[in-house]
Amino acid sequence: MTAPLLRALAGESVWPPPMWLMRQAGRYLPEYRAIRGQSSGFIDLCLTPVRATEVTLQPIRRYGFDAAILFSDILMLPYALGADLRFLEGEGPVLKPIRTPADMAVLDAGRLLAATAPIMETVSNVRAALGPETTLIGFAGSPWTVLCYMIEGHGSKEFAEVRGLAYRDPVLFAALLDLVTQTTVTYLSAQIEAGADVVMLFDSWAGVLPAAQFRRFVIEPTRIIVAALKQLHPATPIIGFPRLAGTMLSEYAATGVQGVGVDTSADPVHAAAAVPAHIAVQGNMDPLVLVAGGAAMTEAASAVLEAWRGRPAIFNLGHGIVPQTPPEHVAALVKLVRDA
Ligand code: CP3
């Protein structure tokens, strides 16, 4: 028996579509907050296999989603390379910015596998705990989005420092892009070897780029990562999520991925037409309508389901679950999708 989510990523129109939700493990769940409270911080939680395993499994036990996603963060890669990273309560991630060759010298690709060994232990623990019908998704940030945080030093609307550096010092920027691209291959390959059935690339800030740079900083590194992973693990499907890609969605779909994540802003009918019929679409209900619930949610879920009907697809949100989401609304959404 092949798991429903893997069938969708193999190009099959599975109905009702398999589902999981971005950030399905997190602060909206009381059982997550309990374990988070026992950890000395978010990084500590990500690097403690028993706790990270438990937190990964919590939403599967509660809702029976078709996929578990490894509990970790896209910034664990730069952290493992030696970047100075902290998660500040209520502020999100803060990194010591990398903007010069001297800053870059603190990064050491040689540390990656030793530093991420606890994450690989979590992957194998989770895989061992799941039934064959549930797919385990490993992930990394896409090089562009990881560099957004590494160079800017924190979240931003425009990422002006990162985009400025790419224009001002293309040589340093290219070296950083190459380092993150190559280490992402090593990191995802290790997750697959540890037991991840699928890997996903989160490109949350793809949408801040003009078209020419979208091709060089989003599409090209994605192609390189996909090609390298296909060489090492030809059977492992890859999902790419180029958030706010807009009109670049169909070009992105040609990077070799088996699934394309569609963000909240996209018309799902347009996205279903822009992504070729052998590639699964994944998304894209508004996370805020999940907070509202009720008739608004029923209508929003139906619109996505109708757009996805008859083609390979995975039901998801268009971005991560927000902390104020009532857990019972998630249960109601699962029922809506399962009854479709
Ligand atoms: O359940 C899952 O989806 C798996 C775990 C996961 C997390 N982050 C856990 C997390 C995944 C896949 C991510 C990806 C991630 N992390 C992205 C890409 C997706 C997106 O949301 O656009 C990005 C940009 C990050 C970086 C990051 N991590 C930010 C900006 C923040 C702060 C914002 C916030 O929600 O607090 C984090 C922290 C973070 N990552 C939390 C969780 C559960 C909250 C930390 C806590 O518990 O204190």
Boltz pocket constraint, residues with backbone or C-beta under 6 A from the ligand:
constraints:
  - pocket:
      binder: B
      contacts: [[A, 21], [A, 22], [A, 23], [A, 24], [A, 25], [A, 26], [A, 27], [A, 36], [A, 42], [A, 69], [A, 70], [A, 71], [A, 72], [A, 73], [A, 74], [A, 75], [A, 87], [A, 91], [A, 92], [A, 93], [A, 139], [A, 155], [A, 202], [A, 204], [A, 320]]
      max_distance: 6.0
